[in-house]
Amino acid sequence: MLGFIITMIIVGAIAGFLARAVVPGPDPMSVVTTIVLGIVGSFIGGFLGYLLFHKDAASGALQPSGIIGSIIGAIIALLVWRRVGRGSRGAVR
């Protein structure tokens, strides 16, 4: 169980960092928020992969396609985060 948590943190950090690097614009996030972004992206990518390909984690949790899905999911999560954040900031003004 501890190995799974450490793996999720490492993959989350990589996916979150790459998502922030790919999507242009400022993102005032801490390292912890970037890791959480990547972990949320892992769940989004895993869910989308299951919907598209009808496969689960029976072949192992750490696969290249899962890491790519995590990055894509993190990009989606970052874009949603920006859209929601921008709307709430606009209402305050």
MODELLER restraints for C-alpha pairs under 7 A, 6 or more apart:
rsr = mdl.restraints
at = mdl.atoms
rsr.add(forms.Gaussian(group=physical.xy_distance, feature=features.Distance(at['CA:8:A'], at['CA:39:A']), mean=6.52, stdev=0.5))
rsr.add(forms.Gaussian(group=physical.xy_distance, feature=features.Distance(at['CA:9:A'], at['CA:35:A']), mean=6.40, stdev=0.5))
rsr.add(forms.Gaussian(group=physical.xy_distance, feature=features.Distance(at['CA:12:A'], at['CA:35:A']), mean=4.80, stdev=0.5))
rsr.add(forms.Gaussian(group=physical.xy_distance, feature=features.Distance(at['CA:12:A'], at['CA:36:A']), mean=6.59, stdev=0.5))
rsr.add(forms.Gaussian(group=physical.xy_distance, feature=features.Distance(at['CA:12:A'], at['CA:37:A']), mean=6.96, stdev=0.5))
rsr.add(forms.Gaussian(group=physical.xy_distance, feature=features.Distance(at['CA:12:A'], at['CA:38:A']), mean=3.76, stdev=0.5))
rsr.add(forms.Gaussian(group=physical.xy_distance, feature=features.Distance(at['CA:12:A'], at['CA:39:A']), mean=4.48, stdev=0.5))
rsr.add(forms.Gaussian(group=physical.xy_distance, feature=features.Distance(at['CA:13:A'], at['CA:34:A']), mean=6.30, stdev=0.5))
rsr.add(forms.Gaussian(group=physical.xy_distance, feature=features.Distance(at['CA:13:A'], at['CA:35:A']), mean=4.33, stdev=0.5))
rsr.add(forms.Gaussian(group=physical.xy_distance, feature=features.Distance(at['CA:13:A'], at['CA:38:A']), mean=5.87, stdev=0.5))
rsr.add(forms.Gaussian(group=physical.xy_distance, feature=features.Distance(at['CA:15:A'], at['CA:38:A']), mean=4.79, stdev=0.5))
rsr.add(forms.Gaussian(group=physical.xy_distance, feature=features.Distance(at['CA:15:A'], at['CA:70:A']), mean=5.94, stdev=0.5))
rsr.add(forms.Gaussian(group=physical.xy_distance, feature=features.Distance(at['CA:15:A'], at['CA:71:A']), mean=4.53, stdev=0.5))
rsr.add(forms.Gaussian(group=physical.xy_distance, feature=features.Distance(at['CA:15:A'], at['CA:74:A']), mean=6.31, stdev=0.5))
rsr.add(forms.Gaussian(group=physical.xy_distance, feature=features.Distance(at['CA:16:A'], at['CA:34:A']), mean=5.02, stdev=0.5))
rsr.add(forms.Gaussian(group=physical.xy_distance, feature=features.Distance(at['CA:16:A'], at['CA:35:A']), mean=5.77, stdev=0.5))
rsr.add(forms.Gaussian(group=physical.xy_distance, feature=features.Distance(at['CA:16:A'], at['CA:37:A']), mean=5.37, stdev=0.5))
rsr.add(forms.Gaussian(group=physical.xy_distance, feature=features.Distance(at['CA:16:A'], at['CA:38:A']), mean=3.98, stdev=0.5))
rsr.add(forms.Gaussian(group=physical.xy_distance, feature=features.Distance(at['CA:16:A'], at['CA:71:A']), mean=7.00, stdev=0.5))
rsr.add(forms.Gaussian(group=physical.xy_distance, feature=features.Distance(at['CA:16:A'], at['CA:74:A']), mean=5.94, stdev=0.5))
rsr.add(forms.Gaussian(group=physical.xy_distance, feature=features.Distance(at['CA:17:A'], at['CA:34:A']), mean=6.41, stdev=0.5))
rsr.add(forms.Gaussian(group=physical.xy_distance, feature=features.Distance(at['CA:18:A'], at['CA:71:A']), mean=6.80, stdev=0.5))
rsr.add(forms.Gaussian(group=physical.xy_distance, feature=features.Distance(at['CA:19:A'], at['CA:71:A']), mean=6.05, stdev=0.5))
rsr.add(forms.Gaussian(group=physical.xy_distance, feature=features.Distance(at['CA:19:A'], at['CA:74:A']), mean=5.77, stdev=0.5))
rsr.add(forms.Gaussian(group=physical.xy_distance, feature=features.Distance(at['CA:19:A'], at['CA:75:A']), mean=4.87, stdev=0.5))
rsr.add(forms.Gaussian(group=physical.xy_distance, feature=features.Distance(at['CA:37:A'], at['CA:74:A']), mean=5.97, stdev=0.5))
rsr.add(forms.Gaussian(group=physical.xy_distance, feature=features.Distance(at['CA:37:A'], at['CA:77:A']), mean=6.92, stdev=0.5))
rsr.add(forms.Gaussian(group=physical.xy_distance, feature=features.Distance(at['CA:38:A'], at['CA:70:A']), mean=6.76, stdev=0.5))
rsr.add(forms.Gaussian(group=physical.xy_distance, feature=features.Distance(at['CA:38:A'], at['CA:74:A']), mean=5.24, stdev=0.5))
rsr.add(forms.Gaussian(group=physical.xy_distance, feature=features.Distance(at['CA:40:A'], at['CA:74:A']), mean=6.67, stdev=0.5))
rsr.add(forms.Gaussian(group=physical.xy_distance, feature=features.Distance(at['CA:41:A'], at['CA:70:A']), mean=5.05, stdev=0.5))
rsr.add(forms.Gaussian(group=physical.xy_distance, feature=features.Distance(at['CA:41:A'], at['CA:71:A']), mean=6.50, stdev=0.5))
rsr.add(forms.Gaussian(group=physical.xy_distance, feature=features.Distance(at['CA:41:A'], at['CA:73:A']), mean=3.91, stdev=0.5))
rsr.add(forms.Gaussian(group=physical.xy_distance, feature=features.Distance(at['CA:41:A'], at['CA:74:A']), mean=3.65, stdev=0.5))
rsr.add(forms.Gaussian(group=physical.xy_distance, feature=features.Distance(at['CA:41:A'], at['CA:77:A']), mean=6.07, stdev=0.5))
rsr.add(forms.Gaussian(group=physical.xy_distance, feature=features.Distance(at['CA:42:A'], at['CA:69:A']), mean=6.75, stdev=0.5))
rsr.add(forms.Gaussian(group=physical.xy_distance, feature=features.Distance(at['CA:42:A'], at['CA:70:A']), mean=3.96, stdev=0.5))
rsr.add(forms.Gaussian(group=physical.xy_distance, feature=features.Distance(at['CA:42:A'], at['CA:73:A']), mean=6.02, stdev=0.5))
rsr.add(forms.Gaussian(group=physical.xy_distance, feature=features.Distance(at['CA:42:A'], at['CA:74:A']), mean=6.89, stdev=0.5))
rsr.add(forms.Gaussian(group=physical.xy_distance, feature=features.Distance(at['CA:44:A'], at['CA:73:A']), mean=4.95, stdev=0.5))
rsr.add(forms.Gaussian(group=physical.xy_distance, feature=features.Distance(at['CA:45:A'], at['CA:69:A']), mean=4.39, stdev=0.5))
rsr.add(forms.Gaussian(group=physical.xy_distance, feature=features.Distance(at['CA:45:A'], at['CA:70:A']), mean=4.96, stdev=0.5))
rsr.add(forms.Gaussian(group=physical.xy_distance, feature=features.Distance(at['CA:45:A'], at['CA:72:A']), mean=6.32, stdev=0.5))
rsr.add(forms.Gaussian(group=physical.xy_distance, feature=features.Distance(at['CA:45:A'], at['CA:73:A']), mean=4.36, stdev=0.5))
rsr.add(forms.Gaussian(group=physical.xy_distance, feature=features.Distance(at['CA:46:A'], at['CA:66:A']), mean=6.85, stdev=0.5))
rsr.add(forms.Gaussian(group=physical.xy_distance, feature=features.Distance(at['CA:46:A'], at['CA:69:A']), mean=6.48, stdev=0.5))
rsr.add(forms.Gaussian(group=physical.xy_distance, feature=features.Distance(at['CA:50:A'], at['CA:56:A']), mean=6.31, stdev=0.5))
